[in-house]
């Protein structure tokens, strides 16, 4: 990844309140109250997950789409996956909310880094893979992990005007130390939750309010 200097671009719209839901991803249902119904929401979920696993959280938005992380998508090379996410982002501009979860968040960050201009909007990263972690008993290193961290620590700028990162303090796939490290290098809004990698663990009205407050910049 060649270092890039990012330029800024144009802004964007209020919304009806939603009840915090009881489903496995209900934690985020309040968060949509911070998103306009006209906002384009573009979602890249984690491995084996579908857009619908998160899309229900944005039920009041008329324009929700993304990439299911099914076997077909998983079978693509990392570069091809990043290219698909880049196309999704380009199609959504302007005034889009980008949502990346787990490995989908890692792909989203790399797609954003490949741009010549910073994404002018909010990027919400949910329990993101940040290069290194553990899954079960095995450790893993995501594609381009070493290059990513070398460039971040060399001063590579954040590739979006706003990033909100929600990380669990008991999440081996997104070690909280890495989330803190990234937030010390980039002006990311980091929110640490008492949760593991599963969004099920985040299901409470208190946390739902915290996500909504984060998107509204109330915390």
N, C-alpha and C positions, 0 to 999 in steps of 0.2 A: 504494500500500500504506500503510494507516494504521499508525502505530507501535503496537506491542502490547507488553504486559507479560505474560510467560509464567509460568504457574503450573507446579508440578511434579506428577507423578502416581506410580503403583505399579511395583516391579521383577519380576525373573524367573529359569532352570535351567542338565551335564557331557557328555562326549561321546567316542566312540571316535576314535583317531587315524586319519588317512588318509594314504596315500602321496602324495607330491607327484607329480602326473601329468605326462605328456609331451605332452598335447594343447596347442593354442595358448593355452588359458587355464589350463594346469596350475599356474601360479604360485599360484593361489588354493586349490588342493585341500587343502593343509595347513591353510589358514585355517579350514576347517569344523570342525577339531578344537577350535576355540574356541567353537563354536556347539552348543547343545543339539539333540538330534534332535527335540525337541518344539517348537523355535523356529519361528515363522512367518517365512519368508524372502520378502521382496517385492522384486522386481527391476524396475527401469526401465532398459533398455539404451540404447545410442546409436542414432542414425539408421541405418536399414537393418539393425539387429541384432534378434535374437530373444532371448526369455528363456532359451531352451535354450542359447544361446551362453555364458551364465553359470550357468544352472541346474545343469549337470552338476557344478559345483564344490560344490554343496550336496546331493549325491546321498544322503547319509545323513540328510538332513532329510526328514521325512514331509510337510511342508507348504511347498512352494515354488511361487510363482506370480508373475505380473507382467503387464506390458503389452508385447507385441511392437511394435517401432517399424517397422511395415510401412507400405505406401502409404496405407492407410486412416487410420491414426493420424497419419501425417505430414500428411495433408490437412486435419486439424482446425486451428482457430485456436489460437494459443498459450494463450489463456484456457481453451478447451475441453480442451486437453491437460492443463493444470494441474488442472482439475476432475476429470479421469479419474484422475490420480495421487492427488489428495486422497481420492477414494473408495477407491482401493486401500489407502491408509494407514489409513483409518478401519476398513475391513473387517479389517485385520490386527491391530489392537490387541487386547489388550496383548501385551507380550513378543515383539515382532517385531524382526527385523533388516532394515533397509531398505538396499538396495544400488542406487546410481545410477551409471551409467557414461556419460561423455561428455555429450551433450545431455540424456540422461535424468536425469543428476545435476542439471543446471540446472533441469529441470522439478520434480524432487523438492524442491530447496531452496525453490522458489517455493510449492509446495504446503504445505510446512511453515511458511513465513512467513505463509500465509493462515489458520493455526489461531489459536484464542484461548488455547490452552494449549500449552506446549512438549511435543514428542514425548518420552516417557519411555522411551528405548531408544537403541540404537546405530544411527547412520547411517554407512554406508561409501560414500564417494565415490571412484570410480575414474577417474582422468584426466578430471576434470569440466570441462565448459565453464564458465567463470567470467565470462561477459559479453563479453570481447574476445579475439581471437586471429587466427590465420592458418590458412587451409586451402589448400594449394598456394601459388600466388603471390598469392592474394587475401586481404585482411584481412576480418574480419567483426565485426559487433556483434550480439549475441543480443538478443531482445526483452527490454525492461525493464532492460537493462544499466546505463544511466545512473542510473535510479531506485534500482536495487539498491545500487550502490556509494555513492550519496548517503546512503541510509538506514543502511547499514553504518557509514559513517564518521561519521554523526550519532549513533551509539550504539545502533542497533537490536540487541537481544539475539539470541544464537544460538538458533534455534528447536527445539533438541533438547538432551537432557541430555548427549549424547555424539556427537561427530562425528569420524570418522577419514578423513583425506584422503590418498590415495596419488597423487602427481604425478610425472611424468617430467621430468627436467631438460632433455630435448631434445624437448619436446612443444609445437609451435607453437599447437595448439588449446587447450591449457591452460598458458599461459605460467607458468613457475615463479614469476615475480615476483608474479603475481596470487595464486597459492596462498599465498605468503609474506605478502602484504598481508592476505588474509583471515584467516590464522592469527594475525596481529598484532592484529586487531580482535576476533576471536572466540576462545574457548579451544579451538580445533580441534587435534587431534593430527595434525600434518603429518609425512608420511614422503616424503622425496624419493628417487626411484629413478633409476638410469641407464637411462632408457627414453624412447621416443617415445610417440605417441598410441596405437599398436597394443598390445593386450595380448600379442600374440605376442612383443614385445620384452621382456616381463617374465617370460618362461618360464624359470625356473631354480629349483632347490631352495633356493638361498640366499635368493632373494627370497620364495619361498613361506613359508619359515620366518619371514621378517621380517613378512609380512602376518599370519601366525598369531600371532606375538608381539605385534603391534600390537593385534589384537583381544583378546588376553589381558592387555593392559597390562603386558607384560614388557619393553618398551623405553621 
